[in-house]
Amino acid sequence: MTATTLDPRTALVVIDLQTGIVGLPTAHPADEIVARSARLAAAFRERGLPVVLVNVTGVAPGRTDGGPGGTVSFPDGWADLVKELDQQPGDITVSKQQWGAFYGTALDLELRRRGVTQIVLCGISTSIGVESTARDAYEHGYHVTVATDAVTDTDAEAHARAVGTIFPRLGETGSTADILALLPAAE
């Protein structure tokens, strides 16, 4: 469903726009995803709405065909949020050890303390971090909106499936411009 409304207490949740992930080959130019996400973050801050910056600093412990779970070491700076996001002291930061931003973190508590009822998602990777967080948000009772031109994936087919099939079942979708148009006037 196309984005139609934003609740008065909507938070922006930016998934994994960090040095180690933004540097991966993606289906859409990562610099464009970062720029759109940064534009959303600035607009949310101007309106006094919460901005959540999520990074991934480890992996879940389960063993998979994709490799061993558990402890993995990343190069220095890999988990650093990209500077274009202009991280502010009032932003909520969440470091996760798995795909989604809810499990094993204080994200739900941080959002509920602020009276948040809806989240807007952007970031990388569409079919992993963004989709997992969208599913969890939906199951936690949040209204979910995905900025479809502010997400990308390392796999174009997985991105298309998430945007075309999964996200419409979890909430609303729209472009960055659509979402910016739905925000209330700046304070």
LOVO-973279 format. One line per 8 residues: number of its first residue (from 1); for each residue x, y, z of N, C-alpha, C. Coordinates in Angstrom, 3 decimals, always signed. Example, Ala and Ser with C-alpha at 12.3 -4.5 7.8 and 13.67 -1.06 7.14 Angstrom:
2
1) +13.190,-5.690,+7.800,+12.300,-4.500,+7.800,+13.200,-3.300,+7.800 ~ +12.850,-2.250,+7.080,+13.670,-1.060,+7.140,+12.900,+0.030,+7.870;
END
This chain:
187
1) +0.844,-1.171,+0.000,+0.000,+0.000,+0.000,+0.894,+1.240,+0.000 ~ +0.563,+2.212,-0.806,+1.322,+3.452,-0.871,+1.175,+4.220,+0.433 ~ +2.252,+4.833,+0.869,+2.240,+5.589,+2.120,+1.141,+6.642,+2.087 ~ +0.283,+6.616,+3.115,-0.843,+7.540,+3.169,-0.796,+8.474,+4.367 ~ -0.170,+8.043,+5.456,-0.164,+8.857,+6.661,+0.995,+8.448,+7.557 ~ +1.417,+9.379,+8.388,+2.395,+9.095,+9.432,+1.773,+9.473,+10.763 ~ +1.923,+8.601,+11.746,+1.418,+8.892,+13.079,+2.175,+10.091,+13.664 ~ +1.560,+10.796,+14.615,+2.234,+11.947,+15.225,+3.582,+11.592,+15.869;
9) +3.725,+10.364,+16.366,+4.995,+9.936,+16.973,+5.581,+8.806,+16.130 ~ +6.123,+9.194,+14.998,+6.782,+8.257,+14.086,+8.284,+8.416,+14.235 ~ +9.007,+7.308,+14.248,+10.464,+7.324,+14.316,+11.044,+6.840,+12.998 ~ +12.182,+7.394,+12.641,+12.957,+6.907,+11.505,+13.959,+5.896,+12.042 ~ +14.012,+4.722,+11.427,+14.978,+3.692,+11.817,+15.866,+3.417,+10.599 ~ +17.136,+3.756,+10.741,+18.118,+3.638,+9.668,+18.942,+2.381,+9.917 ~ +18.872,+1.448,+8.988,+19.496,+0.141,+9.173,+20.869,+0.049,+8.498 ~ +21.889,-0.191,+9.292,+23.223,-0.635,+8.872,+23.912,+0.234,+7.827;
17) +23.712,+1.543,+7.897,+24.478,+2.425,+7.015,+25.793,+2.721,+7.720 ~ +26.665,+1.751,+7.603,+27.962,+1.762,+8.272,+29.033,+1.456,+7.245 ~ +30.250,+1.827,+7.579,+31.365,+1.735,+6.643,+31.482,+0.374,+5.978 ~ +31.433,-0.696,+6.738,+31.644,-2.030,+6.191,+30.538,-2.515,+5.282 ~ +29.337,-2.008,+5.452,+28.213,-2.459,+4.627,+28.012,-1.539,+3.428 ~ +28.144,-0.248,+3.618,+27.974,+0.694,+2.513,+29.030,+0.437,+1.430 ~ +30.170,-0.141,+1.810,+31.227,-0.433,+0.850,+30.997,-1.684,+0.019 ~ +29.957,-2.454,+0.325,+29.675,-3.675,-0.443,+29.029,-3.334,-1.786;
25) +29.175,-4.203,-2.786,+28.452,-3.974,-4.040,+26.948,-4.147,-3.807 ~ +26.167,-3.185,-4.278,+24.720,-3.223,-4.057,+23.965,-3.052,-5.376 ~ +22.701,-3.441,-5.352,+21.845,-3.376,-6.538,+21.590,-1.943,-6.995 ~ +21.597,-1.010,-6.069,+21.402,+0.416,-6.351,+22.578,+1.144,-5.709 ~ +23.005,+2.265,-6.252,+24.177,+2.954,-5.693,+24.002,+3.285,-4.207 ~ +24.922,+2.799,-3.400,+24.840,+3.010,-1.952,+24.894,+4.485,-1.590 ~ +25.625,+5.291,-2.358,+25.701,+6.714,-2.034,+24.331,+7.387,-2.164 ~ +23.495,+6.909,-3.088,+22.141,+7.460,-3.216,+21.259,+7.041,-2.033;
33) +21.433,+5.814,-1.574,+20.671,+5.326,-0.411,+21.066,+6.129,+0.821 ~ +22.364,+6.353,+0.985,+22.858,+7.137,+2.120,+22.313,+8.560,+2.047 ~ +22.357,+9.181,+0.871,+21.883,+10.564,+0.729,+20.399,+10.684,+1.068 ~ +19.584,+9.755,+0.584,+18.143,+9.806,+0.876,+17.885,+9.560,+2.361 ~ +18.612,+8.626,+2.934,+18.457,+8.337,+4.368,+18.871,+9.541,+5.201 ~ +19.946,+10.200,+4.813,+20.402,+11.402,+5.524,+19.357,+12.519,+5.418 ~ +18.730,+12.641,+4.251,+17.674,+13.648,+4.074,+16.495,+13.349,+4.993 ~ +16.108,+12.083,+5.079,+15.027,+11.697,+5.998,+15.414,+11.989,+7.443;
41) +16.641,+11.631,+7.830,+17.089,+11.859,+9.206,+17.041,+13.348,+9.548 ~ +17.527,+14.199,+8.661,+17.507,+15.641,+8.920,+16.073,+16.143,+9.076 ~ +15.171,+15.672,+8.237,+13.765,+16.100,+8.312,+13.111,+15.634,+9.610 ~ +13.372,+14.410,+10.024,+12.811,+13.912,+11.283,+13.347,+14.726,+12.454 ~ +14.647,+14.996,+12.457,+15.229,+15.789,+13.552,+14.619,+17.194,+13.593 ~ +14.452,+17.832,+12.425,+13.873,+19.177,+12.370,+12.493,+19.218,+13.014 ~ +11.785,+18.101,+12.996,+10.428,+18.036,+13.525,+10.368,+17.451,+14.935 ~ +11.529,+17.218,+15.511,+11.582,+16.681,+16.863,+11.166,+15.225,+16.952;
49) +11.228,+14.503,+15.827,+10.866,+13.083,+15.802,+12.110,+12.226,+15.980 ~ +11.973,+11.086,+16.644,+13.137,+10.248,+16.928,+13.798,+9.686,+15.664 ~ +15.130,+9.664,+15.720,+15.946,+9.036,+14.682,+16.749,+7.933,+15.359 ~ +16.633,+6.726,+14.822,+17.354,+5.565,+15.351,+18.393,+5.158,+14.318 ~ +19.639,+5.113,+14.736,+20.735,+4.691,+13.871,+21.206,+3.322,+14.339 ~ +21.060,+2.342,+13.459,+21.356,+0.952,+13.799,+22.623,+0.524,+13.057 ~ +23.492,-0.179,+13.776,+24.609,-0.840,+13.109,+24.681,-2.279,+13.596 ~ +25.380,-3.087,+12.828,+25.560,-4.487,+13.194,+27.025,-4.674,+13.576;
57) +27.238,-5.273,+14.740,+28.598,-5.415,+15.258,+29.008,-6.868,+15.458 ~ +28.161,-7.793,+15.081,+28.468,-9.207,+15.253,+27.468,-10.045,+14.500 ~ +27.485,-11.332,+14.764,+26.558,-12.254,+14.108,+25.876,-13.108,+15.151 ~ +24.690,-13.583,+14.808,+23.973,-14.497,+15.698,+24.794,-15.780,+15.839 ~ +24.652,-16.479,+16.955,+25.524,-17.632,+17.208,+25.213,-18.900,+16.430 ~ +24.073,-18.970,+15.771,+23.693,-20.211,+15.092,+24.584,-20.560,+13.912 ~ +24.792,-21.827,+13.703,+25.580,-22.317,+12.576,+24.684,-22.379,+11.344 ~ +25.170,-21.913,+10.178,+24.396,-21.921,+8.944,+25.268,-22.392,+7.789;
65) +24.647,-22.637,+6.657,+25.404,-22.965,+5.456,+26.248,-21.786,+4.986 ~ +25.857,-20.579,+5.402,+26.593,-19.372,+5.023,+27.879,-19.191,+5.795 ~ +28.147,-20.038,+6.747,+29.362,-19.918,+7.543,+29.053,-20.103,+9.013 ~ +30.087,-20.189,+9.808,+29.882,-20.407,+11.235,+29.286,-19.178,+11.909 ~ +28.399,-19.423,+12.854,+27.881,-18.337,+13.670,+28.867,-18.074,+14.790 ~ +28.441,-17.262,+15.736,+29.291,-17.018,+16.893,+30.160,-15.802,+16.719 ~ +31.404,-15.932,+17.111,+32.317,-14.802,+17.108,+32.945,-14.604,+15.736 ~ +32.805,-13.391,+15.232,+33.431,-13.001,+13.978,+34.110,-11.671,+14.236;
73) +35.311,-11.513,+13.733,+35.964,-10.219,+13.915,+35.896,-9.433,+12.615 ~ +35.560,-8.157,+12.753,+35.463,-7.260,+11.612,+36.650,-6.310,+11.651 ~ +37.047,-5.778,+10.516,+38.155,-4.815,+10.503,+37.803,-3.558,+11.292 ~ +38.814,-2.847,+11.754,+38.594,-1.583,+12.456,+37.752,-0.645,+11.603 ~ +36.772,-0.002,+12.215,+35.924,+0.958,+11.532,+34.771,+0.356,+10.763 ~ +34.700,-0.958,+10.664,+33.666,-1.631,+9.888,+32.263,-1.245,+10.351 ~ +32.055,-1.120,+11.645,+30.726,-0.845,+12.193,+30.447,+0.646,+12.368 ~ +31.389,+1.514,+12.000,+31.193,+2.956,+12.158,+30.085,+3.453,+11.235;
81) +29.141,+4.205,+11.792,+28.083,+4.807,+10.991,+28.693,+5.810,+10.014 ~ +28.136,+5.892,+8.814,+28.683,+6.812,+7.821,+28.443,+8.251,+8.267 ~ +29.412,+9.095,+7.989,+29.365,+10.493,+8.446,+28.208,+11.273,+7.844 ~ +27.753,+10.883,+6.657,+26.653,+11.592,+5.996,+25.360,+11.580,+6.818 ~ +25.226,+10.619,+7.720,+24.032,+10.574,+8.571,+24.017,+11.694,+9.602 ~ +25.170,+12.334,+9.814,+25.276,+13.460,+10.745,+24.714,+13.095,+12.120 ~ +25.219,+12.015,+12.675,+24.730,+11.539,+13.972,+24.718,+12.665,+14.992 ~ +23.594,+12.781,+15.687,+23.387,+13.831,+16.684,+23.270,+13.220,+18.077;
89) +23.590,+14.001,+19.124,+23.508,+13.474,+20.496,+22.121,+12.939,+20.855 ~ +21.056,+13.488,+20.296,+19.707,+13.031,+20.615,+19.267,+11.786,+19.866 ~ +20.064,+11.333,+18.909,+19.708,+10.121,+18.167,+19.812,+8.902,+19.073 ~ +18.974,+7.935,+18.808,+19.041,+6.643,+19.498,+19.980,+5.770,+18.679 ~ +20.942,+5.152,+19.320,+21.828,+4.239,+18.603,+21.595,+2.822,+19.115 ~ +21.572,+1.907,+18.175,+21.339,+0.501,+18.486,+22.398,-0.313,+17.760 ~ +23.143,-1.119,+18.518,+24.078,-2.068,+17.920,+23.486,-3.447,+18.072 ~ +23.419,-4.164,+16.965,+22.783,-5.477,+16.979,+23.782,-6.563,+16.613;
97) +23.410,-7.789,+16.947,+24.240,-8.958,+16.689,+23.558,-9.940,+15.751 ~ +22.463,-9.514,+15.159,+21.685,-10.367,+14.276,+21.049,-9.501,+13.198 ~ +20.227,-10.081,+12.342,+19.678,-9.330,+11.220,+18.771,-8.184,+11.640 ~ +17.790,-8.462,+12.475,+16.806,-7.456,+12.861,+17.278,-6.604,+14.018 ~ +16.723,-5.396,+14.110,+17.143,-4.441,+15.129,+16.394,-4.571,+16.453 ~ +15.390,-5.443,+16.540,+14.624,-5.578,+17.774,+15.193,-6.646,+18.706 ~ +15.435,-7.826,+18.178,+15.840,-8.952,+19.027,+17.197,-8.665,+19.687 ~ +17.239,-8.821,+21.017,+18.491,-8.671,+21.753,+18.958,-7.240,+21.945;
105) +18.097,-6.263,+21.626,+18.448,-4.852,+21.808,+17.352,-4.161,+22.623 ~ +17.584,-2.909,+22.953,+16.601,-2.117,+23.694,+15.733,-1.266,+22.762 ~ +15.700,-1.585,+21.469,+14.963,-0.748,+20.523,+13.488,-0.594,+20.897 ~ +12.793,-1.668,+21.169,+11.372,-1.575,+21.510,+11.174,-0.686,+22.738 ~ +11.974,-0.869,+23.758,+11.882,-0.049,+24.974,+12.121,+1.428,+24.660 ~ +13.148,+1.718,+23.869,+13.458,+3.109,+23.513,+12.306,+3.754,+22.747 ~ +11.702,+3.018,+21.842,+10.587,+3.567,+21.066,+9.357,+3.766,+21.941 ~ +9.029,+2.784,+22.758,+7.832,+2.894,+23.615,+7.965,+4.022,+24.633;
113) +9.163,+4.219,+25.171,+9.389,+5.332,+26.111,+9.079,+6.676,+25.468 ~ +9.249,+6.759,+24.174,+9.021,+8.000,+23.445,+7.624,+8.067,+22.829 ~ +6.795,+7.069,+23.091,+5.433,+7.063,+22.584,+5.329,+6.784,+21.092 ~ +6.352,+6.175,+20.513,+6.361,+5.901,+19.078,+5.357,+4.806,+18.747 ~ +4.563,+5.039,+17.699,+3.573,+4.059,+17.243,+3.835,+3.607,+15.807 ~ +4.746,+4.291,+15.120,+5.042,+3.962,+13.723,+6.531,+4.150,+13.481 ~ +7.078,+3.317,+12.578,+8.460,+3.507,+12.163,+8.530,+3.610,+10.647 ~ +9.471,+4.421,+10.197,+9.839,+4.496,+8.786,+11.224,+3.873,+8.690;
121) +11.381,+2.929,+7.778,+12.641,+2.210,+7.626,+13.369,+2.604,+6.357 ~ +14.704,+2.648,+6.460,+15.574,+2.832,+5.305,+16.895,+2.139,+5.623 ~ +17.739,+1.930,+4.613,+19.053,+1.358,+4.851,+19.392,+0.181,+3.964 ~ +20.383,-0.559,+4.387,+20.920,-1.715,+3.665,+21.022,-2.856,+4.675 ~ +20.573,-3.946,+4.403,+20.210,-4.617,+3.192,+18.709,-4.905,+3.213 ~ +18.058,-4.601,+2.100,+16.606,-4.700,+2.007,+16.070,-6.030,+2.518 ~ +16.628,-7.134,+2.039,+16.067,-8.458,+2.345,+16.583,-9.045,+3.653 ~ +17.490,-8.355,+4.304,+18.045,-8.902,+5.549,+17.712,-7.958,+6.705;
129) +18.534,-6.950,+6.946,+18.322,-6.068,+8.094,+17.023,-5.298,+8.043 ~ +16.698,-4.731,+6.875,+15.477,-3.932,+6.761,+14.245,-4.830,+6.882 ~ +14.228,-5.920,+6.129,+13.062,-6.811,+6.176,+12.882,-7.433,+7.556 ~ +13.949,-7.887,+8.178,+13.841,-8.490,+9.513,+13.303,-7.478,+10.520 ~ +13.779,-6.255,+10.446,+13.305,-5.213,+11.359,+11.850,-4.869,+11.068 ~ +11.465,-4.814,+9.796,+10.070,-4.536,+9.437,+9.150,-5.625,+9.975 ~ +9.547,-6.879,+9.816,+8.725,-7.984,+10.318,+8.577,-7.895,+11.838 ~ +9.681,-7.658,+12.527,+9.634,-7.559,+13.987,+8.793,-6.367,+14.438;
137) +8.936,-5.237,+13.765,+8.148,-4.050,+14.117,+6.655,-4.341,+13.967 ~ +6.300,-4.981,+12.879,+4.905,-5.359,+12.637,+4.403,-6.266,+13.763 ~ +5.203,-7.255,+14.124,+4.807,-8.187,+15.189,+4.754,-7.519,+16.555 ~ +5.508,-6.419,+16.736,+5.466,-5.652,+17.984,+4.319,-4.637,+17.995 ~ +3.559,-4.566,+16.906,+2.399,-3.680,+16.865,+2.663,-2.282,+16.337 ~ +3.815,-2.035,+15.758,+4.090,-0.728,+15.171,+3.504,-0.670,+13.760 ~ +3.087,+0.510,+13.350,+2.772,+0.743,+11.946,+4.115,+0.856,+11.233 ~ +4.224,+0.235,+10.080,+5.501,+0.159,+9.359,+5.375,+0.851,+8.006;
145) +6.342,+1.693,+7.698,+6.457,+2.298,+6.377,+7.903,+2.133,+5.932 ~ +8.109,+1.744,+4.676,+9.456,+1.582,+4.129,+9.658,+2.599,+3.021 ~ +10.747,+3.340,+3.115,+11.144,+4.277,+2.063,+11.840,+3.466,+0.975 ~ +11.093,+3.095,-0.043,+11.576,+2.109,-1.014,+12.737,+2.585,-1.874 ~ +12.936,+3.883,-2.006,+14.093,+4.366,-2.756,+15.266,+4.692,-1.843 ~ +15.118,+4.372,-0.556,+16.189,+4.573,+0.419,+16.614,+3.236,+1.024 ~ +16.361,+2.153,+0.286,+16.826,+0.813,+0.669,+17.457,+0.151,-0.557 ~ +18.415,-0.702,-0.301,+18.985,-1.521,-1.359,+19.560,-2.785,-0.750;
153) +19.991,-3.662,-1.632,+20.435,-4.992,-1.236,+21.647,-5.371,-2.071 ~ +22.367,-6.370,-1.628,+23.456,-6.905,-2.448,+22.911,-7.813,-3.542 ~ +21.640,-8.162,-3.456,+20.994,-9.047,-4.421,+19.748,-8.346,-4.975 ~ +19.767,-8.012,-6.260,+18.665,-7.266,-6.873,+17.342,-8.022,-6.798 ~ +17.363,-9.338,-6.989,+16.125,-10.122,-6.931,+15.546,-10.141,-5.519 ~ +16.411,-10.281,-4.518,+15.946,-10.278,-3.131,+15.351,-8.913,-2.781 ~ +15.984,-7.847,-3.250,+15.467,-6.490,-3.031,+14.065,-6.355,-3.644 ~ +13.932,-6.760,-4.894,+12.650,-6.641,-5.590,+11.557,-7.442,-4.897;
161) +11.889,-8.620,-4.415,+10.894,-9.448,-3.726,+10.440,-8.793,-2.428 ~ +11.391,-8.279,-1.652,+11.031,-7.620,-0.392,+10.153,-6.399,-0.648 ~ +10.566,-5.562,-1.597,+9.815,-4.328,-1.877,+8.457,-4.637,-2.486 ~ +8.403,-5.594,-3.408,+7.163,-5.863,-4.125,+6.204,-6.798,-3.433 ~ +6.722,-7.692,-2.583,+5.869,-8.719,-1.993,+5.770,-8.634,-0.467 ~ +6.908,-8.499,+0.201,+6.920,-8.566,+1.672,+6.453,-7.258,+2.312 ~ +7.067,-6.133,+1.952,+6.750,-4.867,+2.619,+5.276,-4.474,+2.506 ~ +4.629,-4.646,+1.356,+3.204,-4.292,+1.299,+2.332,-5.128,+2.237;
169) +2.796,-6.295,+2.622,+2.032,-7.123,+3.568,+2.246,-6.678,+5.009 ~ +3.314,-5.915,+5.252,+3.647,-5.483,+6.609,+3.225,-4.052,+6.902 ~ +2.962,-3.287,+5.860,+2.618,-1.887,+6.081,+2.538,-1.131,+4.781 ~ +2.998,+0.106,+4.811,+2.949,+0.966,+3.642,+4.355,+1.185,+3.084 ~ +4.407,+1.560,+1.825,+5.677,+1.874,+1.187,+5.534,+3.195,+0.446 ~ +6.652,+3.854,+0.257,+6.641,+5.103,-0.498,+8.059,+5.568,-0.734 ~ +8.189,+6.543,-1.592,+9.502,+7.116,-1.861,+9.891,+8.066,-0.730 ~ +11.136,+8.470,-0.747,+11.592,+9.471,+0.214,+10.729,+10.725,+0.099;
177) +10.467,+11.165,-1.123,+9.633,+12.361,-1.326,+8.227,+12.163,-0.772 ~ +7.652,+10.981,-0.969,+6.317,+10.698,-0.424,+6.316,+10.839,+1.101 ~ +7.331,+10.287,+1.736,+7.406,+10.309,+3.200,+7.650,+11.723,+3.705 ~ +8.548,+12.449,+3.045,+8.801,+13.838,+3.453,+7.532,+14.678,+3.347 ~ +6.718,+14.419,+2.327,+5.467,+15.162,+2.147,+4.462,+14.863,+3.241 ~ +4.555,+13.701,+3.879,+3.616,+13.313,+4.932,+4.029,+13.833,+6.312 ~ +5.274,+14.278,+6.451,+5.735,+14.787,+7.745,+5.022,+16.092,+8.094 ~ +4.769,+16.310,+9.384,+4.154,+17.582,+9.782,+5.138,+18.739,+9.529;
185) +4.650,+19.948,+9.580,+5.513,+21.109,+9.403,+6.605,+21.092,+10.480 ~ +7.777,+21.590,+10.130,+8.902,+21.644,+11.071,+8.558,+22.556,+12.233 ~ +9.093,+22.198,+13.412,+8.823,+22.994,+14.624,+9.544,+24.323,+14.589;
END
